[in-house]
Every structure is written in structure tokens, then in C-alpha cells.
Amino acid sequence: MIKRISNDIKKENYITRLLVYLLGLFIMTLGVSMSVKSNLGVSPVSSIPYTITCITGLEMGKATILFHIVLVFMQILILRKAFKIKNLLQVVVGVIFGYFTTFSNYLFSFLPTSNSIVVRLVMMIGSTILIAIGIFFYLPADIIPLAGEGAMKAISDKAHINFNKVKIGFDISMVTISLVACLVVLKTLGSVGIGTIIAAILVGSILGIITKFFGAKRDMLLQRNA
């Protein structure tokens, strides 16, 4: 009887974490879609999928899924025998994230495109807040990391480099690749702009502020009945 109650409690906690996890992913895609709508450049993590969309015309959600598959394959090449089969679930998460992106883009398609730089900047800042809120919920739920973070962790573990340093290098690399690709093929900045810089600077700071004020309540929710 006690064992059954314990299993029910663990199941309830897992369901709570899963719902918080999915909520975080969806809010992140809302932030990505808002950054696209602002037309000031997307966040570093979304720069390559959006570049693929700009160059090939492939719908951004599908481009996001493709990018996640490539990142998982990159982890396999880096880790080789150390790669864990369960990390293939990152592809599933990538598919979910991709469809969330498609739906979020659809929602923002109803908003008129503004030529006002003030409105576009407000949208860009709003997008960084949404991305920070999404990370705030998604990461602590501790289900399956997005493929980007999985790739960064693989590099960090293999090269014995601090994760934060790897993330900085990874973000810079993605933005650089996107910028070069857009300049060569489209002759424009494409997915890279002032919004990319804003996102790179503000997301971490905003996340810190949100965590300071609401982190304890979130942790209580995730740990309830744990």
C-alpha cells in the first residue's frame, strides 16, 4: 500500500514537471516568433533555423526540426561510444519545439507588421522576456535538454571546457555562420541584427531577475510531492 502511494506521488510529480517543461518550450517559441515578427534579428539559438528559412524558403518549424537532428548527429560524432541512447529523445523534443514554432509563427501572423522602430524594439525586448521565461520553466523541469544544449554539453565534456564558455562560443559560432550565409546568398544581414545582440545580452540578465523573484515558487511546484 505504501509503495503504491509512493509510486502515485512520483507519477504526479513527473506529470507536473512534464507540463512545466512543455509550457517552457512553448513560451520560448513565442519569444522566437516575436523576434522574427520584429524583423530586427532573432536570438542566437534560432539564427541558423531562420537563416535556412530565409535562404531555402523551408518553413521555420521544419527548419528547426532539421537543425535539431543535425545537432544530435553532431553529439554522436563528438561523444562516439559515450553517447547515450536516451539522448536520441532530443530529436523528439526538436520535433515538438518545431511544431510549437510553426504554431507560434501562425499566431503572430495575425499581428500587423510595423515600420515603427519603437514598436519593433518593444517587440524585440518582449521576445527576450518570453525566451527568458521559457528557459525559467523549461530547464529546472529537468526532462530532456534541447539539442543545442546537448551539443554544448557534449563539447564541454569532451574538451573539458566550462559550459558557460562553450555556450558563448557556440552562440557566436551560430550567429557568425548565419551572418556569413545570409551575406553570401542573400546579400543582406538576414537573421542577424540588433535584436540578436539584444537577445544575447538581455536573456541571461532577465532570467536572473525572474529567478530571483519567482525561482523559489517554481521550485516548490516542481518539488511538490517529490
Phi, psi and omega in degrees: 000313180297319180297320179296316178298318179298318179294321179296321179296315179296321179296317179298318180295320180295319179298319178299313180297322180294318179294318177296320178300310181294323176299316179299316179299316182294318179297323177299317180292329174298319178295318178298314181295323178293324178293323177296317181296328180291336179059035178243009182108142182262169180295154183308319184293337181255002186295318182290313176304319180291327176296318176301318178297315181297320185278316187259341184085000178296134181305140190298324178299317179291323177296324178295316178298314179300317181296320179295322178297317178298318180294323177293318177298323178296322177298320179298317180294323182285312187273333182052243184293339180281351179291130181266136183305324182298339180290347175295341177296344176298332176294317178299315178297322178298322177295315178299314180298321179296316179290325174299319179298315178301315181293319180295319177299322178296316180298317183282348178293341180280345178279138178292147177279123184262143175264355180284124180296329179294312179298318181294322177294319178299317178297321181294316178295320177300323180294322179293325178295316179297317179297318179296318179296319179299315178296322179305321179272319189291313186294308183294340178297335171054057176260274176227130180288153171296155185300330179297314178290326176298319179293319179295320178294322179298316178295317180300314181292318185286320183267355182056047178245141179307136184302318181300321178292321178297319181298316179300312180296322181294314180297316179298319180297315181295318179294319180296314179300317180296316182297312180297315181299316181292319180294320182287314186272314186261346183063023177223173179288337177061244185281351185256134179194194180298331178296327178296317179293317179301314180297316182298325183275317191272328186304312181297320181292316179295319178300320179297318180294314180298318180296322181299319185270329187236359183300319182296318180294320177298315181296324176297321179295317183287329184267354181300128181064016179288000000 
